[in-house]
Every structure is written in C-alpha cells, then in structure tokens.
C-alpha cells in the first residue's frame, strides 16, 4: 500500500538517508512487515512516496510536496518530497527519524485530501492509524542509522 522511492544527489547522501527507509529497522521495512497484507479499500493499491535527497549532483528537489495524478487503471498515486540538507543531513538522529515519519504522514494526508473528493473506496483513517503505530515503534528504536 505505501511504498518508497529514493533518488539521491550522490552516494554519500544516499548512505545517510536510505537506511532510515530501507534499513533493517527502517520505516519502509516496518511498514512492509506490518501492513503489506492489510486491506484499506479497493481503490488504492500503491501510495508511492518519492524522496529526492539533496546532494552534490541534485537535479530535482521540490520545495513543497508535489502530488502526481491518481492513476485509476493501476490504482496508484505518487508524491514527490524534497529532502534538503538543512532538514535532514544537519540534524541529529532523532530529528532525522522524525523527518521521515512526519513526511510520510504528511504525504498520506495530502493524498487523502485530494482523493476524498473522488469518493474512492480507501480507508485512510485505518491506514493513518496503522502508520502512526508503526511510526511510534520506529521513533523508539535504539541505535543509529547514520554512519556519521
């Protein structure tokens, strides 16, 4: 239901950001483990959160979350989120985790706002409730993701 895509400006920033989503205890992995088999309705198969992480060679970095169009045939939608250095790289461990959680929950709310007008069969209340529970576990995880 919720998936991630990460584009990084270079390998160094990639190694700092990617573990927070795809690492052993990353939010994306926790989401996949806990809600991949849950049913949130018939009209949304994938909500893709696309992170564009600032680095030496960044080409695209949206200032505000940029929502794509809902694709009825595939039942999916994507939202692009820019990750500038000031909001992630220069932060401490907990603040980085908060960024990933806050941006994920915000992305779901932005999608909800747009798709509720279409009267689709999507249980956003249940999805958000599950994501908040998973996010709580993610924020409480001990240890460091970064290699800094």
ZIKAFEN-V153075 format. One record per residue. RES is the residue in one small letter. PHI is phi as a letter, one per 30 degrees, with the letter a starting at -180 (* if undefined). PSI is psi as a letter, one per 40 degrees, with the letter a starting at -180 (* if undefined). Layout:
RES:PHI:PSI
RES:PHI:PSI
This chain:
x:*:d
x:c:h
x:b:i
x:b:i
x:b:h
x:b:h
x:c:h
x:c:i
x:d:e
x:a:i
x:d:d
x:d:d
x:d:d
x:d:d
x:d:d
x:d:d
x:c:d
x:e:d
x:d:d
x:d:d
x:c:d
x:c:e
x:d:i
x:e:d
x:c:f
x:d:i
x:d:d
x:d:d
x:d:d
x:d:d
x:d:d
x:e:d
x:d:d
x:c:d
x:b:e
x:d:d
x:c:e
x:d:i
x:c:h
x:c:e
x:j:i
x:c:e
x:c:e
x:b:h
x:c:d
x:b:h
x:c:h
x:c:h
x:c:h
x:c:h
x:c:h
x:c:h
x:c:h
x:d:h
x:a:a
x:d:d
x:c:f
x:d:h
x:c:d
x:b:h
x:b:g
x:d:h
x:d:d
x:c:i
x:e:h
x:c:h
x:c:h
x:d:a
x:d:i
x:d:h
x:c:h
x:d:d
x:d:d
x:c:e
x:h:f
x:b:i
x:a:i
x:b:i
x:b:h
x:c:h
x:b:h
x:d:i
x:b:g
x:d:i
x:e:d
x:d:d
x:c:e
x:b:c
x:d:d
x:d:e
x:c:i
x:d:i
x:e:d
x:d:d
x:d:d
x:d:d
x:d:d
x:e:d
x:d:d
x:d:d
x:d:d
x:d:d
x:d:d
x:d:d
x:d:d
x:d:d
x:d:d
x:d:d
x:d:d
x:d:d
x:d:d
x:e:d
x:e:d
x:d:d
x:d:d
x:d:d
x:d:d
x:d:e
x:h:f
x:d:i
x:d:g
x:b:h
x:c:g
x:d:d
x:e:d
x:d:d
x:d:d
x:d:d
x:d:d
x:d:d
x:d:d
x:d:d
x:d:d
x:d:d
x:d:d
x:d:d
x:d:d
x:d:d
x:d:d
x:d:e
x:e:h
x:d:i
x:j:i
x:c:i
x:c:d
x:d:i
x:c:f
x:d:*
